[in-house]
Amino acid sequence: MAKTKQTGQGTPATVALTKAGLPFTTHAYEHDPAAKSYGLEAAEALGLAPEQVFKTLLVEVDGKLAVGVVPVDRQLDLKAVAAALKGKKAVMADPAAAERTTGYVVGGISPIGQKRPLPTVIDTTATDHDTVYVSGGRRGLDLGLSPTDLITITSAHTAPIAR
């Protein structure tokens, strides 16, 4: 059963949102280690539409790390994210490099509060919703916030990067 609280749970993501004075909600759920898709697991556990829950994916664009944020029921279009970041080629980042750079574990990487801010692109569909949900910085925790606040806190821009 999902729990919803108005206060943070002490992850770097909740700390960053609190420090910035941006409103958000926390949504904890029991993570299943056997889950094949962390994002779809979150949507199902929280009773949310998959197109409203977004996953954070790290990519290398022309050798430099960046972040793509797309709905959990879609895939990241590598050509589109490279173009959105004015690069030529994007590949998925090595999971160990993603964890080391963000300070989060795979399956719990939040676009918010990363150890080192990275260029971030959020799929344009995020702005179709009043509230979007992203990882809260650990498996089993999502944060709900407005897409405008997500764009602000991550210094992101939007582009059609999902397919």
Contact map, one row per residue, 1 for C-alpha under 8 A:
1110000000000000000000000000110000000000000011000000000000000000000000000000000000000000000000000000000000000000000000000000000000000000000000000000000000000000000
1111000000000000000000000011110000000000000011000000000000000000000000000000000000000000000000000000000000000000000000000000000000000000000000000000000000000000000
1111100000000000000000000111100000000000000000000000000000000000000000000000000000000000000000000000000000000000000000000000000000000000000000000000000000000000000
0111110000000000000000001111000000000000000000000000000000000000000000000000000000000000000000000000000000000000000000000000000000000000000000000000000000000000000
0011111100000000000000001110000000000000000000000000000000000000000000000000000000000000000000000000000000000000000000000000000000000000000000000000000000000000000
0001111100000000000000011100000000000000000000000000000000000000000000000000000000000000000000000000000000000000000000000000000000000000000000000000000000000000000
0000111110000000000000001100000000000000000000000000000000000000000000000000000000000000000000000000000000000000000000000000000000000000000000000000000000000000000
0000111111100110010000001100000000000000000000000000000000000000000000000000000000000000000000000000000000000000000000000000000000000000000000000000000000000000000
0000001111100100000000000100000000000000000000000000000000000000000000000000000000000000000000000000000000000000000000000000000000000000000000000000000000000000000
0000000111111110000000000000000000000000000000000000000000000000000000000000000000000000000000000000000000000000000000000000000000000000000000000000000000000000000
0000000111111110000000000000000000000000000000000000000000000000000000000000000000000000000000000000000000000000000000000000000000000001110000000000000000000000000
0000000001111111000000000000000000000000000000000000000000000000000000000000000000000000000000000000000000000001110000000000000000000000100000000000000000000000000
0000000001111111100000000000000000000000000000000000000000000000000000000000000000000000000000000000000000000111110000000000000000000001100000000000000000000000000
0000000111111111110000000000000000000000000000000000000000000000000000000000000000000000000000000000000000000000100000000000000000000001000000000000000000000000000
0000000101111111111000000000000000000000000000000000000000000000000000000000000000000000000000000000000000000000100000000000000000000000000000000000000000000000000
0000000000011111111100000000000000000000000000000000000000000000000000000000000000000000000000000000000000000001100000000000000000000000000000000000000000000000000
0000000000001111111111110000000000000000000000000000000000000000000000000000000000000000000000000000000000000001000000000000000000000000000000000000000010000000000
0000000100000111111111100000000000000000000000000000000000000000000000000000000000000000000000000000000000000000000000000000000000000000000000000000000000000000000
0000000000000011111111000000000000000000000000000000000000000000000000000000000000000000000000000000000000000000000000000000000000000000000000000000000000000000000
0000000000000001111111000000000000000000000000000000000000000000000000000000000000000000000000000000000000000000000000000000000000000000000000000000000010000000000
0000000000000000111111100000000000000000000000000000000000000000000000000000000000000000000000000000000000000000000000000000000000000000000000000000000000000000000
0000000000000000111111110000000000000000000000000000000000000000000000000000000000000000000000000000000000000000000000000000000000000000000000000000100000000000000
0000000000000000110011111000000000000000000000000000000000000000000000000000000000000000000000000000000000000000000000000000000000000000000000001000000000000000000
0000010000000000100001111100000000000000000000000000000000000000000000000000000000000000000000000000000000000000000000000000000000000000000000111100000000000000000
0001111100000000000000111110000000000000000000000000000000000000000000000000000000000000000000000000000000000000000000000000000000000000000000111000000000000000000
0011111110000000000000011111000000000000000000000000000000000000000000000000000000000000000000000000000000000000000000000000000000000001000011110000000000000000000
0111100000000000000000001111100000000000000001000000000000000000000000000000000000000000000000000000000000000000000000000000000000000000000011110000000000000000000
0111000000000000000000000111110000000000000000000000000000000000000000000000000000000000000000000000000000000000000000000000000000000000000111000000000000000000000
1110000000000000000000000011111000000000010011000000000000000000000000000000000000000000000000000000000000000000000000000000000000000000000110000000000000000000000
1100000000000000000000000001111100000000000010000000000000000000000000000000000000000000000000000000000000000000000000000000000000000000000100000000000000000000000
0000000000000000000000000000111110100000100000000000000000000000000000000000000000000000000000000000000000000000000000000000000000000000001100000000000000000000000
0000000000000000000000000000011111100000000000000000000000000000000000000000000000000000000000000000000000000000000000000000000000000000000000000000000000000000000
0000000000000000000000000000001111100000000000000000000000000000000000000000000000000000000000000000000000000000000000000000000000000000000000000000000000000000000
0000000000000000000000000000000111110000000000000000000000000000000000000000000000000000000000000000000000000000000000000000000000000000000000000000000000000000000
0000000000000000000000000000001111111100100000000000000000000000000000000000000000000000000000000000000000000000000000000000000000000000000000000000000000000000000
0000000000000000000000000000000001111100000000000000000000000000000000000000000000000000000000000000000000000000000000000000000000000000000000000000000000000000000
0000000000000000000000000000000000111111100000000000000000000000000000000000000000000000000000000000000000000000000000000000000000000000000000000000000000000000000
0000000000000000000000000000000000111111110000000000000000000000000000000000000000000000000000000000000000100000000000000000000000000000001000000000000000000000000
0000000000000000000000000000000000001111111000000000111000000000000000011000000000000000000000000000000000100000000000000000000000000000000000000000000000000000000
0000000000000000000000000000000000001111111100000100000000000000000000011000000000000000000000000000000000000000000000000000000000000000000000000000000000000000000
0000000000000000000000000000001000101111111110000000000000000000000000000000000000000000000000000000000000000000000000000000000000000000000000000000000000000000000
0000000000000000000000000000100000000111111111000000100000000000000000000000000000000000000000000000000000000000000000000000000000000000000101000000000000000000000
0000000000000000000000000000000000000011111111111100100000000000000000000000000000000000000000000000000000000000000000000000000000000000000000000000000000000000000
0000000000000000000000000000000000000001111111111100000000000000000000000000000000000000000000000000000000000000000000000000000000000000000000000000000000000000000
1100000000000000000000000000110000000000111111110000000000000000000000000000000000000000000000000000000000000000000000000000000000000000000000000000000000000000000
1100000000000000000000000010100000000000011111110000000000000000000000000000000000000000000000000000000000000000000000000000000000000000000000000000000000000000000
0000000000000000000000000000000000000000001111111000000000000000000000000000000000000000000000000000000000000000000000000000000000000000000000000000000000000000000
0000000000000000000000000000000000000000001111111101100000000000000000000000000000000000000000000000000000000000000000000000000000000000000000000000000000000000000
0000000000000000000000000000000000000000001100111111100000000000000000000000000000000000000000000000000000000000000000000000000000000000000000000000000000000000000
0000000000000000000000000000000000000001001100011111110000000000000000111000000000000000000000000000000000000000000000000000000000000000000000000000000000000000000
0000000000000000000000000000000000000000000000001111110000000000000000111000000000000000000000000000000000000000000000000000000000000000000000000000000000000000000
0000000000000000000000000000000000000000000000011111110000000000000000100000000000000000000000000000000000000000000000000000010010111000000000000000000000000000000
0000000000000000000000000000000000000010011000011111111000000000000000110000000000000000000000000000000000000000000000000000000000011100000000000000000000000000000
0000000000000000000000000000000000000010000000000111111100000000000011110000000000000000000000000000000000000000000000000000000000011110000000000000000000000000000
0000000000000000000000000000000000000010000000000000111110000000000011110000000000000000000000000000000000000000000000000000000000000110000000000000000000000000000
0000000000000000000000000000000000000000000000000000011111000000001111000000000000000000000000000000000000001110000000000000000000000110000000000000000000000000000
0000000000000000000000000000000000000000000000000000001111100000001110000001000000000000000100000000000000001000000000000000000000000000000000000000000000000000000
0000000000000000000000000000000000000000000000000000000111110000111100000000000000000000000110000100000000000000000000000000000000000000000000000000000000000000000
0000000000000000000000000000000000000000000000000000000011111000111100000000000000000000011110000000000000000000000000000000000000000000000000000000000000000000000
0000000000000000000000000000000000000000000000000000000001111111110000000000000000000000011110000000000000000000000000000000000000000000000000000000000000000000000
0000000000000000000000000000000000000000000000000000000000111111110000000000000001001011111000000000000000000000000000000000000000000000000000000000000000000000000
0000000000000000000000000000000000000000000000000000000000011111000000000000000000000011110000000000000000000000000000000000000000000000000000000000000000000000000
0000000000000000000000000000000000000000000000000000000000011111100000000000000000000000000000000000000000000000000000000000000000000000000000000000000000000000000
0000000000000000000000000000000000000000000000000000000000011111110000000000000000000000000000000000000000000000000000000000000000000000000000000000000000000000000
0000000000000000000000000000000000000000000000000000000001111011111000000000000000000000000010000000000000000000000001100000000000000000000000000000000000000000000
0000000000000000000000000000000000000000000000000000000001111001111100000000000000000000000000000000000000000000000001110000000000000000000000000000000000000000000
0000000000000000000000000000000000000000000000000000000111100000111110000000000000000000000000000000000000000010000001111000000000000000000000000000000000000000000
0000000000000000000000000000000000000000000000000000000111100000011111000001000010000000000000000000000000000000000000011110000000000000000000000000000000000000100
0000000000000000000000000000000000000000000000000000011110000000001111100001000000000000000000000000000000000010000000011110000000000000000000000000000000000000000
0000000000000000000000000000000000000000000000000000011100000000000111110111000000000000000000000000000000000000000000000110000000000000000000000000000000000000110
0000000000000000000000000000000000000000000000000111111000000000000011111110000000000000000000000000000000000000000000000010110000000000000000000000000000000000010
0000000000000000000000000000000000000011000000000110111000000000000001111110000000000000000000000000000000000000000000000000000000000000000000000000000000000000000
0000000000000000000000000000000000000011000000000110000000000000000000111110000000000000000000000000000000000000000000000000000000000000000000000000000000000000000
0000000000000000000000000000000000000000000000000000000000000000000001111111000000000000000000000000000000000000000000000000000000000000000000000000000000000000011
0000000000000000000000000000000000000000000000000000000000000000000001111111100000000000000000000000000000000000000000000000000000000000000000000000000000000000011
0000000000000000000000000000000000000000000000000000000010000000000111000111110010000000000000000000000000000000000000000000000000000000000000000000000000000000111
0000000000000000000000000000000000000000000000000000000000000000000000000011111110000000000000000000000000000000000000000000000000000000000000000000000000000000111
0000000000000000000000000000000000000000000000000000000000000000000000000001111111000000111000000000000000000000000000000000000000000000000000000000000000000000100
0000000000000000000000000000000000000000000000000000000000000000000000000000111111100001110000000000000000000000000000000000000000000000000000000000000000000000000
0000000000000000000000000000000000000000000000000000000000000000000000000000111111110000000000000000000000000000000000000000000000000000000000000000000000000001110
0000000000000000000000000000000000000000000000000000000000000000000100000001111111111000010000000000000000000000000000001000000000000000000000000000000000000010100
0000000000000000000000000000000000000000000000000000000000001000000000000000011111111111110000000000000000000000000000000000000000000000000000000000000000000000000
0000000000000000000000000000000000000000000000000000000000000000000000000000001111111111000000000000000000000000000000000000000000000000000000000000000000000000000
0000000000000000000000000000000000000000000000000000000000000000000000000000000111111110000000000000000000000000000000001000000000000000000000000000000000000010100
0000000000000000000000000000000000000000000000000000000000001000000000000000000011111110000000000000000000000000000000101000000000000000000000000000000000000000000
0000000000000000000000000000000000000000000000000000000000000000000000000000000001111111000000000000000000000000000000000000000000000000000000000000000000000000000
0000000000000000000000000000000000000000000000000000000000001100000000000000000001111111110000000000000000000000000000000000000000000000000000000000000000000000000
0000000000000000000000000000000000000000000000000000000000001100000000000000001001100111110000000000000000000000000000000000000000000000000000000000000000000000000
0000000000000000000000000000000000000000000000000000000000001100000000000000011001000011111000000000000000000000000000000000000000000000000000000000000000000000000
0000000000000000000000000000000000000000000000000000000000111100000000000000011011000011111100000000000000000000000000000000000000000000000000000000000000000000000
0000000000000000000000000000000000000000000000000000000000111000000000000000010000000000111110000000000000000000000000000000000000000000000000000000000000000000000
0000000000000000000000000000000000000000000000000000000011110000000000000000000000000000011111000000000000000000000000000000000000000000000000000000000000000000000
0000000000000000000000000000000000000000000000000000000001110000100000000000000000000000001111101100000000000000000000000000000000000000000000000000000000000000000
0000000000000000000000000000000000000000000000000000000000000000000000000000000000000000000111111100000000000000000000000000000000000000000000000000000000000000000
0000000000000000000000000000000000000000000000000000000000000000000000000000000000000000000011111110000001000000000000000000000000000000000000000000000000000000000
0000000000000000000000000000000000000000000000000000000000000000000000000000000000000000000001111111000000000000000000000000000000000000000000000000000000000000000
0000000000000000000000000000000000000000000000000000000000000000000000000000000000000000000011111111100000000000000000000000000000000000000000000000000000000000000
0000000000000000000000000000000000000000000000000000000001000000000000000000000000000000000011111111110101000000000000000000000000000000000000000000000000000000000
0000000000000000000000000000000000000000000000000000000000000000000000000000000000000000000000111111111111001000000000000000000000000000000000000000000000000000000
0000000000000000000000000000000000000000000000000000000000000000000000000000000000000000000000011111111100000000000000000000000000000000000000000000000000000000000
0000000000000000000000000000000000000000000000000000000000000000000000000000000000000000000000001111111000000000011100000000000000000000000000000000000000000000000
0000000000000000000000000000000000000000000000000000000000000000000000000000000000000000000000000111111100001000011100000000000000000000000000000000000000000000000
0000000000000000000000000000000000000000000000000000000000000000000000000000000000000000000000000011111110000000011000000000000000000000000000000000000000000000000
0000000000000000000000000000000000000000000000000000000000000000000000000000000000000000000000000111011111011100010000000000000000000000110000000000000000000000000
0000000000000000000000000000000000000000000000000000000000000000000000000000000000000000000000000010001111111000000000000000000000000000110000000000000000000000000
0000000000000000000000000000000000000000000000000000000000000000000000000000000000000000000000100110000111111000000000000000000000000000000000000000000000000000000
0000000000000000000000000000000000000110000000000000000000000000000000000000000000000000000000000000000011111000000000000000000000000000011000000000000000000000000
0000000000000000000000000000000000000000000000000000000000000000000000000000000000000000000000000000000111111100000000000000000000000011111110000000000000000000000
0000000000000000000000000000000000000000000000000000000110000000000000000000000000000000000000000010010111111110000000000000000000000011110000000000000000000000000
0000000000001000000000000000000000000000000000000000000100000000000000000000000000000000000000000000000100011111110000000000000000000111110000000000000000000000000
0000000000001000000000000000000000000000000000000000000100000000001010000000000000000000000000000000000000001111110000010000000000000110000000000000000001000000000
0000000000011001100000000000000000000000000000000000000000000000000000000000000000000000000000000000000000000111110000000000000000000001100000000000010011000000000
0000000000011111000000000000000000000000000000000000000000000000000000000000000000000000000000000000000000000111111010000000000000000000000000000000000000000000000
0000000000011000000000000000000000000000000000000000000000000000000000000000000000000000000000000000111100000111111110000000000000000000000000000000000000000000000
0000000000000000000000000000000000000000000000000000000000000000000000000000000000000000000000000000111000000000111110000000000000000000000000000000000000000000000
0000000000000000000000000000000000000000000000000000000000000000000000000000000000000000000000000000110000000000011111000000000000000000000000000000000000000000000
0000000000000000000000000000000000000000000000000000000000000000000000000000000000000000000000000000000000000000111111100000000000000000000000000000000001000000000
0000000000000000000000000000000000000000000000000000000000000000111000000000000000000000000000000000000000000000000111110000000000000000000000000000000000000000000
0000000000000000000000000000000000000000000000000000000000000000111000000000000000001000000000000000000000000000000011111000000000000000000000000000000000110000000
0000000000000000000000000000000000000000000000000000000000000000011110000000000000000000000000000000000000000010000001111100000000000000000000000000000001111000000
0000000000000000000000000000000000000000000000000000000000000000001110000000000010011000000000000000000000000000000000111110000000000000000000000000000000011110100
0000000000000000000000000000000000000000000000000000000000000000000111000000000000000000000000000000000000000000000000011111010000000000000000000000001000011110100
0000000000000000000000000000000000000000000000000000000000000000000111100000000000000000000000000000000000000000000000001111110000000000000000000000000000000111110
0000000000000000000000000000000000000000000000000000000000000000000000000000000000000000000000000000000000000000000000000111111100000000000000000000000000000111100
0000000000000000000000000000000000000000000000000000000000000000000000100000000000000000000000000000000000000000000000000011111110000000000000000000000000000001000
0000000000000000000000000000000000000000000000000001000000000000000000100000000000000000000000000000000000000000000000000111111110010000000000000010000000000000000
0000000000000000000000000000000000000000000000000000000000000000000000000000000000000000000000000000000000000000000000000001111111000000000000000011000000000000000
0000000000000000000000000000000000000000000000000000000000000000000000000000000000000000000000000000000000000000000000000001111111000000000000000000000000000000000
0000000000000000000000000000000000000000000000000001000000000000000000000000000000000000000000000000000000000000000000000000111111110000000000000110000000000000000
0000000000000000000000000000000000000000000000000000000000000000000000000000000000000000000000000000000000000000000000000000001111110000000000000110000000000000000
0000000000000000000000000000000000000000000000000001000000000000000000000000000000000000000000000000000000000000000000000000000011111000000000011110000000000000000
0000000000000000000000000000000000000000000000000001110000000000000000000000000000000000000000000000000000000000000000000000010011111100000000011110000000000000000
0000000000000000000000000000000000000000000000000001110000000000000000000000000000000000000000000000000000000000000000000000000000111110000001111000000000000000000
0000000000000000000000000000000000000000000000000000111100000000000000000000000000000000000000000000000000000110000000000000000000011111000001110000000000000000000
0000000000000000000000000000000000000000000000000000011100000000000000000000000000000000000000000000000000011110000000000000000000001111111011100000000000000000000
0000000000101100000000000100000000000000000000000000000000000000000000000000000000000000000000000000000000011101000000000000000000000111111011100000000000000000000
0000000000111000000000000000000000000000000000000000000000000000000000000000000000000000000000000000000110011101000000000000000000000011111011000000000000000000000
0000000000100000000000000000000000000000000000000000000000000000000000000000000000000000000000000000000110111100000000000000000000000011111110000000000000000000000
0000000000000000000000000000001000000100000000000000000000000000000000000000000000000000000000000000000000110000000000000000000000000011111110000000000000000000000
0000000000000000000000000001111000000000010000000000000000000000000000000000000000000000000000000000000000010000000000000000000000000000011111000000000000000000000
0000000000000000000000000111100000000000000000000000000000000000000000000000000000000000000000000000000000010000000000000000000000000011111111100000000000000000000
0000000000000000000000000111000000000000010000000000000000000000000000000000000000000000000000000000000000000000000000000000000000001111100111110000000000000000000
0000000000000000000000011110000000000000000000000000000000000000000000000000000000000000000000000000000000000000000000000000000000001111000011111000000000000000000
0000000000000000000000011110000000000000000000000000000000000000000000000000000000000000000000000000000000000000000000000000000000111100000001111100000000000000000
0000000000000000000000111000000000000000000000000000000000000000000000000000000000000000000000000000000000000000000000000000000000111000000000111110110000000000000
0000000000000000000000010000000000000000000000000000000000000000000000000000000000000000000000000000000000000000000000000000000011110000000000011111110000000000000
0000000000000000000000000000000000000000000000000000000000000000000000000000000000000000000000000000000000000000000000000000011011110000000000001111111000000000000
0000000000000000000000000000000000000000000000000000000000000000000000000000000000000000000000000000000000000000000000000000001000000000000000000111111100000000000
0000000000000000000001000000000000000000000000000000000000000000000000000000000000000000000000000000000000000000000000000000000000000000000000001111111110000000000
0000000000000000000000000000000000000000000000000000000000000000000000000000000000000000000000000000000000000001000000000000000000000000000000001111111111010000000
0000000000000000000000000000000000000000000000000000000000000000000000000000000000000000000000000000000000000000000000000100000000000000000000000011111111111100000
0000000000000000000000000000000000000000000000000000000000000000000000000000000000000000000000000000000000000000000000000000000000000000000000000001111111110000000
0000000000000000100100000000000000000000000000000000000000000000000000000000000000000000000000000000000000000001000000000000000000000000000000000000111111110000000
0000000000000000000000000000000000000000000000000000000000000000000000000000000000000000000000000000000000000011000010010000000000000000000000000000011111110000000
0000000000000000000000000000000000000000000000000000000000000000000000000000000000000000000000000000000000000000000000110000000000000000000000000000001111111000000
0000000000000000000000000000000000000000000000000000000000000000000000000000000000000000000000000000000000000000000000111100000000000000000000000000011111111100000
0000000000000000000000000000000000000000000000000000000000000000000000000000000000000000000000000000000000000000000000011100000000000000000000000000001000111110000
0000000000000000000000000000000000000000000000000000000000000000000000000000000000000000000000000000000000000000000000001111000000000000000000000000001000011111000
0000000000000000000000000000000000000000000000000000000000000000000000000000000010010000000000000000000000000000000000001111000000000000000000000000000000001111100
0000000000000000000000000000000000000000000000000000000000000000000000000000000100000000000000000000000000000000000000000011100000000000000000000000000000000111110
0000000000000000000000000000000000000000000000000000000000000000000101000001110110010000000000000000000000000000000000001111000000000000000000000000000000000011111
0000000000000000000000000000000000000000000000000000000000000000000001100111100100000000000000000000000000000000000000000010000000000000000000000000000000000001111
0000000000000000000000000000000000000000000000000000000000000000000000000111100000000000000000000000000000000000000000000000000000000000000000000000000000000000111
